[in-house]
């Protein structure tokens, strides 16, 4: 899916491409996230931006290109862990 967000205030416009499940490009599809048994093809999401990609699977993630984000420090968590997206409905 492709999303376009207009600029607002001091924030610039944002274009977002979201790949999910079997829509993830082949070059990323078999990448492991965390546990060696956990592949993107098993239910991850790939977000593609103008400066890189974010590959996620619930609480695990990888940023690409990896050398560009080698020193990235994630922000402190502000939102409590989910009880599960099915139970939150």
C-alpha positions, 0 to 999 in steps of 0.5 A: 500500500502506498500512503501520502501524508501532507505537510503539517506545521513544521513537519514535511510531507511523507510518502509511505509504502507498506508491504505486508506478508507475501507482498514483501519484495523477494530481496527482503522476504527471507530476512530473519528478525531476531529468532533464527526461526522468525522470517519476515515471510512468517508475518512481518511488515516492511515500510519503505521510506525515502531514506531506508526501510523498516522491517518489523515483526511485533517488537522486533525490527531491522533498519535498512540499509544496515550500515546507514542505521548502525548507530541508531538508538530507538527512542524510549518506549512511551506506549505500554505493550499491547495485550494483543491486537485481537483482544484490543478490539 
